[in-house]
């Protein structure tokens, strides 16, 4: 297995992404390490907020929300998961597992910002982030979840199964085009190119191809038992927990009800289904998402 590093020049013309680069060395296990990239905006002593992206995006997805949150008084931290964005990319699909990704993200969080933080999570950002909330609820002041869930087996939807098969077998796995199709508003050519930038060749897409098959949506899959064990602690989480899902997302639409019904902190919150909002909600409704996070942080006493 090789650890690939996307050439810096691939990111030379990224639009609306003026953020300084920050790096953390992740222990991948087996004596191997990888360099993880993250955005770090706002004063270092400000209340932290964590922005976790999903599949197959990267922190570019948060470029519209980051300035709003920094101006509101947060220290804004947005990592690129290993295998995504500017972070290093193991080229072996089988090396990527749910458990490893949780461990890698925990390493980053413990080292970079161990204080209690607000969390915004979408897609795989929720599969990872909600597990972390269950493991260490005191480290999360509030949560906003969008177009995500914490699956523990069951029967997957036809839409998800189609996406999983496409990621596994399609010879034309163009990341930018995927992002464009999964938003309710059109992306510019430059934005589509920005989502393609981390992936100069097929080996660099190993993580992006791997993720859909790792979602534990069927009984017996790896991760099902871990998530079943996580759910009681997640359900007991009693800090403000808000869902803001997109009405135009065919993959996760309706999943919010399981979070709202089961999580203590979700009771009596102003949950919304956002109009003109697809799966990658950060592109379609960044202002509403950022404001929801600001409101929850203030309710929790995390932000003045």
C-alpha positions as CSV (number, residue, x, y, z in Angstrom):
1,X,0.0,0.0,0.0
2,X,1.2,3.5,-0.8
3,X,0.2,6.7,1.0
4,X,-0.5,9.2,-1.7
5,X,-0.1,13.0,-1.4
6,X,-2.1,15.2,-3.8
7,X,0.3,17.7,-5.5
8,X,-0.1,21.2,-4.1
9,X,-0.6,22.7,-7.5
10,X,-3.9,20.8,-7.8
11,X,-5.3,23.3,-5.3
12,X,-3.8,26.4,-6.8
13,X,-7.0,27.8,-8.4
14,X,-9.5,26.8,-5.7
15,X,-12.2,29.6,-5.5
16,X,-13.4,31.2,-2.3
17,X,-11.1,29.1,-0.2
18,X,-8.5,31.5,1.3
19,X,-7.8,29.5,4.4
20,X,-4.3,28.8,5.7
21,X,-3.2,25.2,5.7
22,X,-2.7,23.3,8.9
23,X,-1.4,19.8,9.3
24,X,-1.5,16.9,11.8
25,X,0.4,13.6,11.6
26,X,-2.1,10.7,12.1
27,X,-0.9,7.2,13.2
28,X,-2.6,4.9,10.7
29,X,-1.4,1.8,12.5
30,X,1.1,-0.8,11.4
31,X,3.9,1.7,11.6
32,X,2.4,3.9,9.0
33,X,1.4,7.6,9.3
34,X,-0.4,10.1,7.1
35,X,-0.6,13.9,7.0
36,X,-4.1,15.2,7.8
37,X,-5.1,18.7,6.6
38,X,-7.5,21.0,8.5
39,X,-8.8,24.5,8.4
40,X,-8.4,26.5,11.6
41,X,-10.0,30.0,11.5
42,X,-10.8,32.4,14.3
43,X,-9.0,33.1,17.6
44,X,-7.4,30.0,19.2
45,X,-9.0,30.7,22.6
46,X,-12.5,31.2,21.1
47,X,-15.2,28.6,21.7
48,X,-14.5,25.8,19.2
49,X,-16.8,24.4,16.6
50,X,-16.0,21.2,14.6
51,X,-17.2,20.8,11.0
52,X,-17.1,17.2,9.8
53,X,-17.6,16.5,6.1
54,X,-18.6,13.3,4.5
55,X,-18.4,11.3,1.2
56,X,-16.8,12.2,-1.2
57,X,-16.3,15.9,-0.3
58,X,-13.7,17.8,1.8
59,X,-13.4,21.0,3.8
60,X,-14.1,23.1,0.7
61,X,-17.7,22.1,1.3
62,X,-17.6,24.4,4.3
63,X,-16.1,27.5,2.7
64,X,-19.4,29.4,2.9
65,X,-20.1,28.6,6.5
66,X,-16.6,29.1,7.9
67,X,-16.5,32.9,7.7
68,X,-20.0,33.2,9.2
69,X,-19.0,31.1,12.1
70,X,-15.7,32.8,12.7
71,X,-17.4,36.2,12.6
72,X,-19.9,34.9,15.2
73,X,-17.0,34.3,17.6
74,X,-16.0,30.6,17.1
75,X,-12.7,29.0,16.6
76,X,-13.7,27.1,13.4
77,X,-12.0,23.7,12.8
78,X,-12.7,21.7,9.6
79,X,-10.5,18.6,9.0
80,X,-10.2,16.7,5.7
81,X,-10.7,13.1,6.5
82,X,-7.8,10.7,5.7
83,X,-8.3,9.8,2.0
84,X,-10.0,13.1,1.2
85,X,-9.2,16.7,0.3
86,X,-5.7,17.8,1.0
87,X,-5.1,15.0,3.4
88,X,-2.9,12.0,2.5
89,X,-4.7,9.1,0.8
90,X,-3.9,5.4,1.3
91,X,-4.4,3.7,-2.1
92,X,-5.8,0.4,-0.8
93,X,-9.6,0.4,-0.7
94,X,-9.5,-2.5,1.8
95,X,-7.5,-0.5,4.3
96,X,-10.3,1.9,4.9
97,X,-12.7,0.8,7.8
98,X,-15.3,2.5,9.9
99,X,-13.4,1.8,13.1
100,X,-10.1,3.1,11.7
101,X,-11.7,6.4,10.6
102,X,-13.2,6.9,14.0
103,X,-9.8,6.4,15.6
104,X,-8.0,8.7,13.1
105,X,-10.5,11.5,13.6
106,X,-10.3,11.0,17.4
107,X,-6.5,11.4,17.2
108,X,-6.9,14.7,15.4
109,X,-9.5,16.0,17.7
110,X,-7.6,15.1,20.9
111,X,-4.4,16.7,19.7
112,X,-5.8,19.8,18.1
113,X,-8.8,20.9,20.3
114,X,-9.6,18.8,23.4
115,X,-12.0,21.3,24.9
116,X,-15.7,20.9,24.6
117,X,-16.8,21.9,21.2
118,X,-20.0,22.5,19.1
119,X,-20.3,20.0,16.3
120,X,-21.8,20.2,12.8
121,X,-21.9,16.9,11.0
122,X,-23.2,15.8,7.6
123,X,-23.1,12.5,5.7
124,X,-20.1,10.4,7.0
125,X,-19.3,13.4,9.2
126,X,-22.3,12.2,11.3
127,X,-21.4,8.5,11.2
128,X,-18.1,9.5,12.7
129,X,-19.1,12.5,14.8
130,X,-22.2,10.9,16.4
131,X,-20.1,7.9,17.4
132,X,-17.6,10.4,19.0
133,X,-20.5,12.1,20.8
134,X,-21.6,8.8,22.2
135,X,-18.1,7.9,23.4
136,X,-17.4,11.3,24.9
137,X,-20.6,13.3,25.4
138,X,-19.0,15.8,27.7
139,X,-16.7,17.0,24.9
140,X,-19.6,18.2,22.8
141,X,-21.5,21.3,23.9
142,X,-24.2,21.0,21.2
143,X,-24.8,19.2,17.9
144,X,-26.3,20.1,14.6
145,X,-26.8,17.1,12.3
146,X,-27.7,17.4,8.6
147,X,-28.4,14.7,6.1
148,X,-26.8,12.0,8.3
149,X,-27.7,9.2,10.6
150,X,-26.1,6.5,12.8
151,X,-27.1,3.2,11.2
152,X,-27.1,-0.1,13.0
153,X,-28.3,-2.6,10.5
154,X,-31.7,-3.0,9.1
155,X,-32.8,-2.8,5.4
156,X,-31.0,-0.3,3.2
157,X,-33.0,1.9,0.7
158,X,-32.8,1.3,-3.0
159,X,-31.3,4.7,-3.5
160,X,-28.5,3.9,-1.1
161,X,-27.8,0.5,-2.7
162,X,-27.7,2.1,-6.1
163,X,-25.2,4.7,-4.8
164,X,-23.1,2.0,-3.1
165,X,-22.9,0.0,-6.3
166,X,-22.0,3.0,-8.4
167,X,-19.2,4.0,-6.1
168,X,-17.9,0.4,-6.2
169,X,-18.0,-0.3,-9.9
170,X,-18.5,2.8,-12.1
171,X,-15.6,3.5,-14.4
172,X,-16.6,7.2,-14.5
173,X,-16.3,8.2,-10.8
174,X,-16.0,11.9,-11.2
175,X,-16.2,13.5,-7.8
176,X,-17.1,17.1,-8.9
177,X,-20.0,15.9,-11.1
178,X,-21.3,13.8,-8.2
179,X,-21.3,16.9,-5.9
180,X,-23.0,18.9,-8.6
181,X,-25.8,16.4,-9.1
182,X,-26.4,16.1,-5.3
183,X,-27.1,19.7,-4.7
184,X,-30.3,21.6,-5.4
185,X,-28.4,24.6,-6.8
186,X,-26.0,24.4,-9.7
187,X,-22.2,24.5,-9.1
188,X,-19.9,26.5,-11.3
189,X,-17.2,24.9,-13.4
190,X,-14.6,26.2,-10.9
191,X,-16.5,24.7,-8.0
192,X,-16.8,21.3,-9.7
193,X,-13.1,21.4,-10.5
194,X,-12.4,22.2,-6.8
195,X,-14.1,18.9,-5.8
196,X,-12.1,17.0,-8.4
197,X,-8.8,18.6,-7.3
198,X,-7.9,16.1,-4.5
199,X,-8.2,13.2,-6.9
200,X,-5.7,13.4,-9.8
201,X,-6.0,9.6,-10.6
202,X,-7.9,6.5,-9.8
203,X,-5.7,5.3,-6.9
204,X,-6.3,8.6,-5.1
205,X,-10.0,7.8,-5.1
206,X,-9.7,4.7,-2.9
207,X,-11.2,6.3,0.2
208,X,-14.1,7.9,-1.8
209,X,-14.9,4.5,-3.4
210,X,-14.6,2.7,-0.1
211,X,-16.9,4.8,2.1
212,X,-20.4,3.7,0.7
213,X,-19.6,0.0,1.3
214,X,-18.6,0.8,4.9
215,X,-22.0,2.2,6.0
216,X,-23.5,-0.5,8.3
217,X,-26.9,-0.5,6.8
218,X,-27.5,-4.3,6.9
219,X,-27.4,-6.7,9.7
220,X,-24.1,-8.4,10.2
221,X,-21.9,-5.7,8.7
222,X,-18.8,-4.4,10.5
223,X,-19.9,-1.4,12.5
224,X,-23.4,-2.6,13.3
225,X,-22.5,-3.9,16.8
226,X,-20.4,-0.8,17.6
227,X,-23.2,1.5,16.6
228,X,-25.7,-0.5,18.6
229,X,-23.5,-0.1,21.6
230,X,-23.1,3.6,20.9
231,X,-26.8,4.3,20.6
232,X,-27.8,4.3,24.4
233,X,-25.2,6.9,25.2
234,X,-26.1,9.0,22.1
235,X,-29.8,8.7,23.1
236,X,-28.9,10.0,26.6
237,X,-27.1,13.1,25.2
238,X,-29.1,16.0,26.7
239,X,-27.3,19.0,25.3
240,X,-29.0,21.0,22.4
241,X,-29.3,18.7,19.4
242,X,-30.7,20.1,16.2
243,X,-31.5,18.5,12.9
244,X,-31.5,20.5,9.6
245,X,-32.1,18.1,6.7
246,X,-32.6,18.9,3.0
247,X,-36.0,18.3,1.5
248,X,-34.3,17.3,-1.8
249,X,-32.0,14.6,-0.4
250,X,-33.2,11.2,-1.6
251,X,-30.6,9.3,0.5
252,X,-31.2,10.5,4.1
253,X,-34.6,12.3,3.9
254,X,-36.7,11.0,6.8
255,X,-33.8,9.7,8.8
256,X,-34.0,12.8,11.1
257,X,-37.0,11.4,12.8
258,X,-34.9,8.6,14.4
259,X,-32.6,11.3,15.8
260,X,-35.4,13.5,17.0
261,X,-37.3,10.7,18.6
262,X,-34.4,9.0,20.4
263,X,-31.9,11.7,21.4
264,X,-32.8,13.6,24.7
265,X,-31.3,16.9,23.6
266,X,-33.3,16.9,20.4
267,X,-36.6,17.3,22.3
268,X,-38.3,20.6,21.7
269,X,-35.7,22.0,19.4
270,X,-36.6,24.0,16.2
271,X,-35.9,21.1,13.7
272,X,-36.4,22.0,10.1
273,X,-36.5,20.5,6.7
274,X,-34.8,23.0,4.5
275,X,-36.2,24.0,1.1
276,X,-34.1,24.0,-2.1
277,X,-31.6,21.8,-0.3
278,X,-30.0,18.6,-1.5
279,X,-27.6,16.1,0.1
280,X,-24.7,18.6,0.2
281,X,-26.6,21.1,2.2
282,X,-23.6,23.3,2.9
283,X,-23.7,24.3,-0.8
284,X,-27.4,25.0,-0.8
285,X,-28.3,26.6,2.5
286,X,-25.0,27.6,4.3
287,X,-26.5,30.7,6.1
288,X,-29.4,28.7,7.6
289,X,-27.1,25.9,8.7
290,X,-24.6,28.3,10.2
291,X,-27.3,30.2,12.1
292,X,-28.8,27.0,13.4
293,X,-25.3,26.1,14.8
294,X,-24.9,29.6,16.3
295,X,-28.4,29.3,18.0
296,X,-27.6,25.9,19.5
297,X,-24.2,27.1,20.8
298,X,-25.9,30.1,22.5
299,X,-28.6,27.9,23.9
300,X,-25.9,25.6,25.4
301,X,-24.0,28.5,26.8
302,X,-21.1,27.7,24.6
303,X,-21.1,31.0,22.7
304,X,-21.9,34.4,24.1
